[in-house]
Amino acid sequence: MASLATWLELRGNNTISALKDVHTRAKIGDIDTNAYANGIVRNGSALPRIGIAISSGGYRAMMNGAGAIAAFDNRTMGSTDEGHLGGILQATTYLNGPAWG
């Protein structure tokens, strides 16, 4: 059975390109996001771990969560347009659906 550290390393390899794409599209002021993303890639230990928690507390929560997941997914049409959040799902390490009951 693989350890969490092994899984995190494998998942990190899968999230790097999506994270770099999201940073590059962000065009944040005077920050060179491409250089920042390349720095993260060079120093693998600095790779951020993104976690998303989507409520599983009923129909309205499900619809809200489904909309968020669609907006974060780079496969959703228009989600990678300027100012949109597509690719965050692909850059995510953890996804959770807690029931707060």
Buried (B, 14 or more C-beta within 10 A) or exposed (E): EEEEEEEBEEBBEEBBBBBBBBBBBBEEEEEEBEEBBBEBEEEEEEBEEBEBEBBBBEEEBBEBBEEBBBBBBBEBEEBBEEEBBBBBBBBBBEEEEEEEE
